[in-house]
Amino acid sequence: MPHPSRRSMLAGLAVAPLLLRRAAAAPVEVVVVGAGVAGLAAAMELARRRIGFRLLEARSRIGGRAWTESRSLGVPFDRGCTWLEAAGHNPFVTILRGRGHRLLREGPERLWLDGRWAGGAERAALAAAQDRLDRVIAAAGRAGRDVAVGVLWETTDRFARIAGAIAGPLEAGVELDRLSALEVWNQPGGGEFLVEGGLGAALAGWGAAVPVELDTAVTRIASIRGGVRVETDRGALEAAAAIVTASPGVLAAGGLRFEPPLAEPWASAIRNVAMGGFEKIALAFDRPVLGRASSWTLYGQEGPAGEPFTFLVRPFGQEVAIAFVGGALSAELLGAGEGAAIAWALDRLAAVLGTTVRSGFARGTATRWQIDPWTRGAYSAAIPGHWADRARLAEPIDGRIFLAGEATEPELCTVVQGALASGRRAARQVARLVRGRR
Ligand SMILES: Cc1cc2nc3c(=O)[nH]c(=O)nc-3n(C[C@H](O)[C@H](O)[C@H](O)COP(=O)(O)OP(=O)(O)OC[C@H]3O[C@@H](n4cnc5c(N)ncnc54)[C@H](O)[C@@H]3O)c2cc1C
């Protein structure tokens, strides 16, 4: 583990562990629900402002969708987030570098078509299709048209189809008819970094000093005179306000209920900022069968109408390949079971890299975010026509309940830096309320 220097403490935590412990031991003014990136960021900001809080987490670990584990493959595997995206504007780049983590630009992208590596002309045709798609989305975005990308984009041509699959299921976790052009246009672009040892582990290190009550599921938040009563499977507590970072998927499924039930516009906004489906199928090998290049991306398609697929191969030189599946295919493979998902990924990889891949295969694992009761999806994707509902989610409810999490950030949704911004924003909103009462 890297040892944070004094400078990195300032950059990364921006709040001393002592302040965190004091705020968590002080009379409770705010209950924070969920110890993912948003909840940890909210707690840090509350501590910095010397506001007493309790942070409750249903799982036995912090991090939420930021989660690295080494048990399944024998090497660190990010089951949730992997890349620091839009790296030029991503505060976690500075935070994690300051904590001593090594960040790596991803290796090259290679394209496999119909049983062979694609040539220069085909790679150029895909790049041109991606540029065309970007321009189509930008034109809709600039005109403020919140329409489905599928309405704007014809996928009859093979390269248009691959470009659409990358922008839709493989990045956003939804098919193009469920992808809002306005939402995509509003996201920052730019390069991305991988984090050695896993992004989830690095973020867990960043949040490790925050006092959290684990294995504590919040079942109900009731408005009472002077604030909220937060009921959990381990008892209840009262506070002036609650910051709720559970995903819209969890809230829509009733994983946490409100009394009185949420009114408009929040009730419909939770349904309209629905979760997308995106899963990973990771394969580990017990001998070198993946070649020598590190951290490169494979895009492939068998037949012009075939389903495009993608793998991250040998991240940081580990003998591992990770398939990413999104949208309809991810739900189908989830339904088929882990064994079938692993076989699907192994078949595709063996078709590209040869049958030695099969003999070297040691073990695999597949994620299940869509049926995880504490997430119910991978990340949010506003239904076309409802991008503005993200900002509605961030409006205080009855002056005492504040929703946070990636889904509540219109311009930074889906990503860890959006979760960070949302937690800080909710803590600032709460601070105004609490200060007014003191
Ligand atoms: C497969 C996958 C790949 C991804 N790839 C990337 C990527 O490469 N780059 C990137 O930036 N982002 C990526 N993301 C998205 C990123 O992980 C999320 O945007 C971010 O982690 C969300 O943080 P959050 O705090 O908003 O939500 P969460 O991490 O979901 O935190 C919410 C917390 O609330 C808890 N909770 C829920 N209900 C209750 C309850 N009733 N009581 C108590 N606790 C509760 C949950 O257990 C969870 O810990 C990916 C996500 C997935 C799933």
The ligand as a Tripos MOL2 file, in Angstrom:
@<TRIPOS>MOLECULE
LIG
   53    58     1     0     0
SMALL
NO_CHARGES

@<TRIPOS>ATOM
      1 C1        -19.2740   -2.6250  -14.1450 C.3       1 LIG1
      2 C2        -19.0620   -1.1640  -13.8840 C.ar      1 LIG1
      3 C3        -18.0620   -0.4760  -14.5510 C.ar      1 LIG1
      4 C4        -17.8440    0.8770  -14.3010 C.ar      1 LIG1
      5 N1        -16.8050    1.5070  -14.9270 N.ar      1 LIG1
      6 C5        -16.5070    2.7750  -14.5820 C.ar      1 LIG1
      7 C6        -15.3020    3.3780  -15.0330 C.ar      1 LIG1
      8 O1        -14.4970    2.7430  -15.7260 O.2       1 LIG1
      9 N2        -15.0450    4.6710  -14.6620 N.ar      1 LIG1
     10 C7        -15.8910    5.3770  -13.8420 C.ar      1 LIG1
     11 O2        -15.6040    6.5380  -13.5220 O.2       1 LIG1
     12 N3        -17.0400    4.8090  -13.3890 N.ar      1 LIG1
     13 C8        -17.3510    3.5340  -13.7230 C.ar      1 LIG1
     14 N4        -18.4530    2.9330  -13.1970 N.ar      1 LIG1
     15 C9        -19.3980    3.7460  -12.4170 C.3       1 LIG1
     16 C10       -18.8970    4.0660  -11.0020 C.3       1 LIG1
     17 O3        -18.5170    2.8710  -10.3660 O.3       1 LIG1
     18 C11       -20.0320    4.7520  -10.2620 C.3       1 LIG1
     19 O4        -20.4100    5.9390  -10.9520 O.3       1 LIG1
     20 C12       -19.6800    5.1900   -8.8400 C.3       1 LIG1
     21 O5        -18.9190    4.2130   -8.1640 O.3       1 LIG1
     22 C13       -20.9970    5.4600   -8.1040 C.3       1 LIG1
     23 O6        -20.7500    5.8680   -6.7870 O.3       1 LIG1
     24 P1        -21.9970    6.2600   -5.8780 P.3       1 LIG1
     25 O7        -21.4660    6.5880   -4.5440 O.co2     1 LIG1
     26 O8        -22.8580    7.2310   -6.5880 O.co2     1 LIG1
     27 O9        -22.9040    4.9250   -5.8010 O.3       1 LIG1
     28 P2        -22.5690    3.5020   -5.1650 P.3       1 LIG1
     29 O10       -21.1660    3.1410   -5.3940 O.co2     1 LIG1
     30 O11       -23.6160    2.5720   -5.6760 O.co2     1 LIG1
     31 O12       -22.7590    3.7440   -3.6070 O.3       1 LIG1
     32 C14       -24.0310    3.6810   -2.9820 C.3       1 LIG1
     33 C15       -23.8600    2.8840   -1.7030 C.3       1 LIG1
     34 O13       -25.1210    2.8410   -1.0270 O.3       1 LIG1
     35 C16       -25.2780    1.5580   -0.4550 C.3       1 LIG1
     36 N5        -26.7110    1.3690   -0.2240 N.ar      1 LIG1
     37 C17       -27.6890    1.2270   -1.1650 C.ar      1 LIG1
     38 N6        -28.8860    1.1020   -0.5630 N.ar      1 LIG1
     39 C18       -28.6590    1.1680    0.7740 C.ar      1 LIG1
     40 C19       -29.5060    1.0990    1.9210 C.ar      1 LIG1
     41 N7        -30.8340    0.9390    1.8080 N.pl3     1 LIG1
     42 N8        -28.9450    1.2000    3.1670 N.ar      1 LIG1
     43 C20       -27.5880    1.3840    3.3140 C.ar      1 LIG1
     44 N9        -26.7460    1.4390    2.2450 N.ar      1 LIG1
     45 C21       -27.2850    1.3460    0.9930 C.ar      1 LIG1
     46 C22       -24.6870    0.6300   -1.4910 C.3       1 LIG1
     47 O14       -24.3230   -0.6190   -0.9310 O.3       1 LIG1
     48 C23       -23.4650    1.4230   -1.9600 C.3       1 LIG1
     49 O15       -22.3130    1.1090   -1.1980 O.3       1 LIG1
     50 C24       -18.6760    1.5690  -13.3980 C.ar      1 LIG1
     51 C25       -19.6830    0.8780  -12.7110 C.ar      1 LIG1
     52 C26       -19.8690   -0.4720  -12.9490 C.ar      1 LIG1
     53 C27       -20.9370   -1.2060  -12.1760 C.3       1 LIG1
@<TRIPOS>BOND
     1     1     2 1
     2     2     3 ar
     3     2    52 ar
     4     3     4 ar
     5     4     5 ar
     6     4    50 ar
     7     5     6 ar
     8     6     7 ar
     9     6    13 1
    10     7     8 2
    11     7     9 ar
    12     9    10 ar
    13    10    11 2
    14    10    12 ar
    15    12    13 ar
    16    13    14 ar
    17    14    15 1
    18    14    50 ar
    19    15    16 1
    20    16    17 1
    21    16    18 1
    22    18    19 1
    23    18    20 1
    24    20    21 1
    25    20    22 1
    26    22    23 1
    27    23    24 1
    28    24    25 2
    29    24    26 1
    30    24    27 1
    31    27    28 1
    32    28    29 2
    33    28    30 1
    34    28    31 1
    35    31    32 1
    36    32    33 1
    37    33    34 1
    38    33    48 1
    39    34    35 1
    40    35    36 1
    41    35    46 1
    42    36    37 ar
    43    36    45 ar
    44    37    38 ar
    45    38    39 ar
    46    39    40 ar
    47    39    45 ar
    48    40    41 1
    49    40    42 ar
    50    42    43 ar
    51    43    44 ar
    52    44    45 ar
    53    46    47 1
    54    46    48 1
    55    48    49 1
    56    50    51 ar
    57    51    52 ar
    58    52    53 1
@<TRIPOS>SUBSTRUCTURE
     1 LIG1         1 GROUP 0 **** ****
